[in-house]
C-alpha cells in the first residue's frame, strides 16, 4: 500500500463511557453519534455501541464509542472492553451526588483493568456532567484545588424533575398528585392540570417524563373514581 492510499484511510479511535447506572451515558452517545435525543430510557445490558465519523485537519476519523453498563452485575462483561482504548468519558448526574462521588471508583476500575500504567496514562479522560440543572446537588467541579461552575444548558426545569421523581417514588395516588385523602374532584383535577402542563411529553424532554405522565393520568383516574 503506497503512502498516498494509506493517508486517505480513516483513523479509528476507541472511546469508553463509564459511570453509575442511569446517569445518561446512552443518551449522550446517541446524541453525539446519531444526532438525536432519546427521551425513553432503556437500561444498557452489558455493552452498547455507537459509531460516528468526524474530520480533523482534513483527516477522517472513525470514532467508536463503547457504552458500558453502570450496574455492578455487568462488571464481568464490561471489563473486557477497557483495553486498547484511546479515550474515556466519565459521566455523572448533577442531581445525584453519589454518581459524582463514584467517579474515583470508576477510574480505579479502569486502572486495574489496563494493568499497564503507561497505557492507562496515555488515555484522554473527559468528565461529563449530565442532566444539568443550575440548582442540582453538584454545582461545581474541583480542578487543581479550584472550584469551577459547570456550563449548563437547560432542557428542562428543576420543578419538572421534582415532579417526575415524586410520581415515580410515591406510594399512593394521593401522594402522586399532592392532595390530601378525601380530596374533592375539583382538587384532584386542579392538581392534575397543574402537573400535566409541566409533564406532557410534547413539552417535556426530561428523562422519565413519559412514564411519569402515565402515572399522573392513572392516579387522577383512580382518585376520581373514589370521589364518585
C-alpha positions in Angstrom: 0.0 0.0 0.0 1.5 3.4 -1.1 1.7 6.3 1.3 -1.0 8.3 -0.5 -3.5 5.5 -0.1 -2.6 4.9 3.5 -3.0 8.6 4.3 -6.6 8.5 3.0 -7.6 5.6 5.2 -9.7 6.8 8.2 -8.1 6.7 11.6 -10.0 4.6 14.1 -10.2 5.5 17.8 -11.9 3.7 20.7 -13.6 5.6 23.5 -15.3 4.0 26.5 -18.0 5.6 28.6 -18.1 5.0 32.4 -20.4 6.0 35.2 -23.1 4.7 37.5 -26.4 3.3 36.1 -29.0 5.8 34.9 -26.6 8.8 34.7 -27.4 9.2 31.0 -24.4 7.7 29.2 -26.5 6.1 26.5 -28.4 9.3 25.8 -25.2 11.3 25.4 -23.7 8.7 23.0 -26.9 8.6 20.9 -27.0 12.4 20.7 -23.4 12.5 19.6 -23.4 9.6 17.2 -27.0 9.7 15.8 -27.7 13.5 16.3 -30.9 12.8 18.1 -32.2 12.9 21.7 -33.8 9.7 23.1 -36.2 10.6 25.9 -37.3 7.0 26.6 -34.9 5.3 29.0 -33.8 1.7 28.5 -31.1 0.4 30.7 -28.0 -0.8 29.0 -27.5 -4.5 29.3 -23.7 -5.3 29.3 -22.4 -3.2 26.4 -23.9 -1.0 23.8 -22.1 0.6 20.9 -22.1 3.8 18.9 -20.1 5.0 16.0 -19.7 8.2 14.0 -17.2 10.0 11.7 -15.5 13.3 12.2 -13.0 15.2 10.2 -10.0 16.8 11.9 -7.4 18.8 9.9 -8.7 17.2 6.7 -8.4 13.7 8.0 -11.4 11.4 8.5 -11.6 9.8 12.0 -14.0 6.9 12.8 -15.0 7.3 16.5 -16.1 4.0 18.1 -17.8 4.5 21.5 -18.4 1.6 23.8 -21.3 2.3 26.2 -20.6 0.3 29.3 -23.4 -0.6 31.6 -23.0 1.0 35.0 -24.6 -1.6 37.2 -22.1 -3.8 39.2 -23.7 -7.0 37.9 -22.3 -6.3 34.5 -18.7 -6.0 35.6 -17.7 -9.3 34.1 -19.0 -8.1 30.7 -17.6 -4.6 30.6 -14.1 -5.5 32.0 -13.2 -7.0 28.6 -13.7 -3.7 26.8 -11.2 -1.4 28.6 -8.1 -2.5 26.7 -6.9 -0.6 23.6 -9.0 2.5 24.4 -7.7 5.9 23.5 -10.3 7.9 25.4 -12.8 7.7 28.3 -15.9 9.7 29.2 -16.7 9.7 32.9 -20.4 10.6 33.3 -22.3 11.7 36.4 -25.8 13.1 37.1 -25.6 16.5 38.6 -28.8 15.7 40.6 -27.2 12.6 42.1 -24.3 13.3 44.4 -23.4 9.6 44.8 -22.8 9.3 41.0 -20.3 12.2 41.3 -18.5 10.7 44.3 -18.3 7.3 42.4 -16.1 8.7 39.6 -13.0 7.8 41.6 -14.0 4.2 41.8 -14.6 4.1 38.0 -11.1 5.4 37.4 -9.7 2.8 39.8 -11.6 0.1 37.9 -10.2 1.3 34.6 -6.6 1.4 36.0 -7.0 -2.1 37.4 -8.2 -3.5 34.0 -5.5 -1.9 32.0 -2.7 -3.2 34.2 -0.1 -1.4 32.1 0.2 2.1 33.8 1.8 3.6 30.7 -1.1 2.6 28.5 -3.5 4.0 31.1 -1.7 7.3 31.5 -2.0 7.9 27.7 -5.8 7.8 27.8 -7.6 11.1 27.4 -10.3 11.3 30.1 -13.2 13.7 29.9 -15.6 14.3 32.9 -19.2 15.0 31.7 -21.9 16.5 34.0 -25.2 15.3 32.7 -28.9 16.2 33.3 -27.6 19.6 34.1 -29.7 22.0 36.2 -28.4 25.2 37.8 -29.6 24.1 41.2 -28.5 20.4 41.0 -26.8 18.8 44.0 -23.4 19.1 42.3 -22.9 22.6 41.0 -19.1 22.9 40.8 -16.3 20.6 39.9 -12.8 20.7 41.6 -9.9 21.2 39.3 -6.5 21.5 40.9 -8.0 22.8 44.1 -10.1 25.4 42.4 -13.9 25.1 42.0 -15.3 25.9 38.6 -19.0 26.2 37.8 -20.4 23.8 35.2 -21.5 25.4 31.9 -25.1 24.2 31.5 -28.0 24.3 29.1 -31.4 23.8 30.4 -33.6 21.4 28.5 -36.0 21.0 31.4 -36.5 22.6 34.9 -35.9 21.5 38.5 -39.6 21.6 39.0 -40.2 19.1 36.2 -37.5 16.8 37.6 -39.0 17.0 41.2 -42.5 16.1 39.9 -41.2 13.2 37.9 -39.3 11.8 41.0 -42.4 12.3 43.2 -44.6 10.4 40.8 -42.2 7.6 40.5 -41.4 7.3 44.2 -44.8 8.0 45.8 -46.6 5.0 47.4 -50.1 6.3 47.0 -52.1 8.2 44.3 -52.8 10.9 46.9 -49.0 11.5 47.3 -48.5 11.5 43.5 -51.0 14.3 43.0 -50.1 16.1 46.2 -53.6 16.1 47.6 -55.0 15.0 50.9 -57.1 11.8 51.3 -60.7 12.7 50.8 -59.9 15.5 48.3 -62.7 16.7 46.1 -63.0 16.2 42.3 -62.0 19.8 41.8 -58.9 19.4 44.0 -57.9 16.3 42.1 -58.5 18.0 38.7 -56.6 21.2 39.7 -53.6 19.2 40.8 -53.7 17.1 37.7 -53.9 20.1 35.3 -51.0 21.9 37.1 -48.7 18.8 36.8 -49.9 17.9 33.3 -48.8 21.2 31.9 -45.3 20.5 33.1 -45.2 16.8 32.2 -46.8 16.4 28.9 -44.4 14.5 26.6 -44.8 17.1 23.8 -43.4 19.8 26.1 -41.0 17.9 28.4 -37.8 16.2 27.4 -36.7 15.3 30.9 -35.7 11.7 31.4 -38.6 9.7 32.7 -41.3 12.3 31.7 -43.3 9.8 29.5 -43.5 7.2 32.3 -44.3 9.9 34.9 -47.1 11.3 32.7 -48.7 7.9 32.5 -48.5 7.6 36.3 -50.2 11.0 36.6 -53.1 10.1 34.4 -53.5 6.8 36.2 -53.5 8.5 39.6 -56.1 11.0 38.5 -58.4 8.3 37.1 -58.1 6.3 40.3 -58.8 9.2 42.6 -61.8 10.5 40.6 -63.4 7.0 40.9 -63.0 7.3 44.7 -64.7 10.6 44.6 -67.8 9.2 42.8 
